[in-house]
Amino acid sequence: MKYVQEYRDPQKVQGILQEIKRLGEPLAAEKTRPIKIMEVCGGHTHAIFKYGLEELLSPAIEMIHGPGCPVCIMPKGRLDDAIAIANHPNVIFTTFGDTMRVPGSQYSLLQSKAKGADIRLVYSPLDALELAKANRDRQVVFFAIGFETTAPSTALTVLQAEAEAVENFSLFCNHVLVVPALESLLSNPDLQLDGFVGPGHVSIVIGTEPYQVIAQRYHKPLVVSGFEPLDLLQSIWMVLQQLAEGRCEVENQYTRCVQPQGNAVALDAMQRVFQMRDRFEWRGLGEIANSGLKMRPEYAQFDAEAKFTLPHRQVADHKVCACGDILKGVKKPWDCKVFGTACTPEHPIGACMVSSEGACAAYYKYGRISMASTV
């Protein structure tokens, strides 16, 4: 298949691995520790494990898994708010599948559905809008989550609802922004990150310019990457090349999809519908300033937080769950005492084991042989 197999060429993989080793080992020797590169996106984490890239890399390179899974970073308090909305008798609550099994403080959306709440899986916010048009006597709420990747489709759906005067449709808005999260991570000196593999899908929307703060203020190289094996390996090599040359820049490996200024139509829709929250709570990272989006006042009629009274509680994670530390890059999934035993995809304790982009789910699905070989 064109533009897929070309990025999985075994000979090219071996060639770039040699270059990574050539660059990485002297850098690691100089620092007397592995070079730590964070792949921000959960999709990248799964690709790294699916293709066995971490095992192919030189021991001089350590990949750190970042907070790029939108389901994983959702705190329990916000999940409890979602469940409170779903339990209203006149509500049809719509959501993507990944959020259904994430535990709240007492139970999940899936368990709430089993108790009688009308909760329905959708594939896009437009599906939720169609439900609202077909059920004018009920309130239809869409659980809007995700980074800048999914925010434009949510915003465009609100604009369509406004144009069609669908008054019984609203959002429970939990969209978050990637750059403030990276800045929060870099404020932790114990993490010792050397560079970033930047998210591809987010960058299709926002471009590469917003990452300049990472290079200019924090002096860390960042390379926006695609999702195929050669994409990721080339991006790691580009980070190492910058480190070897003493540079800290934002570079774009994913040039076939990402433009420096991003997608103007998507950004305009987001700007019209959303505004910045002063603060937003992230699982594991706590409250981060200017890291979330909310509805603009002129779209309050489509804002579920304006329509419903919500608990708005802060709820701590389960004591044995290391999901927060995993999202911060402080721990790896097999550092968690319940990984793969009490906590599995079928019976998750933490969100990182639930989502298709969660680090624990990636380790569990693709990495159990590697884990067995290390214990």
Secondary structure, DSSP 8 states (H G I E B T S, - for coil): -TTTGGGG-HHHHHHHHHHHHHHHHHHHHHHTS-EEEEEEEHHHHHHHHHTTHHHHS-TTEEEEEEEE-TTTT--HHHHHHHHHHHTSTTEEEEE-GGGGG---SS--HHHHHHTT--EEE-SSHHHHHHHHHH-TTSEEEEEEEESTTTHHHHHHHHHHHHHTT-TTEEEEEEEB-HHHHHHHHHT-GGG---EEEE-HHHHHHH-SGGGHHHHHTS---EEE--SSHHHHHHHHHHHHHHHHHT---EEES-TTT--TT--HHHHHHHHHHEEE-SEEEETTTEEEET-BEEE-GGGGGGBHHHHS----------TT--HHHHHTTSS-GGGSTTBTTTB-SSS-SSGGGTSTT-HHHHHHHH-HHHHHHH-
